[in-house]
Amino acid sequence: SAEKIKQFVKELCDLIEMKRFGETLVVNFGEEERVAGFSMVQLIETSLISAHFANMTNAVYLDVFSCKPYDLKLVEEFAMRFFEGDRCTTQMKYRQ
């Protein structure tokens, strides 16, 4: 639900010490079943956090984009626990 996603964002930002800027935007859309689901955007002072929640595959695609460092493992573990996931694939790109 949109409310559960907003709760996730708040708790994640608190956990990794990111300051939220404005409200969390959550939209449920998609005419094509393959990609339909909620999408979320949360501005943070150091950039943004976004995600898409695909209904058909029950998958979460989460992006924490920030010039402030954060603990990737902490994000992985929290998201897996919060959404009761059974597997996680991550990528980290460092800005230069």
C-alpha positions, 0 to 999 in steps of 0.5 A: 500500500502507499502508506506502507511504502511511505512508512518504509521511506521514513524508516529507511531515511532515519536508519541511514541518516538521510534528511527528507525534503518534502513529502514522499510521492507514491503513485499506483499506475501502469496499464500494462500488467507486466510493469503495473504497480506503485512508484515512489520518489522521496527527495533527500537533501543529498539527492533522492530515493526512488523505487518501483514495486512491480505487482506481477513479479512482486519485486522491488526496484530500489535506488538510493542516489546520494552524494552522502555515503551510506551503508549499502548492507544496512539498506539491503538488510532493512529492505529485505526485512521490511518487505519480507524478501527472499533474495536481493541483488544489488549494485553500487556506483560511486560518484567521482 
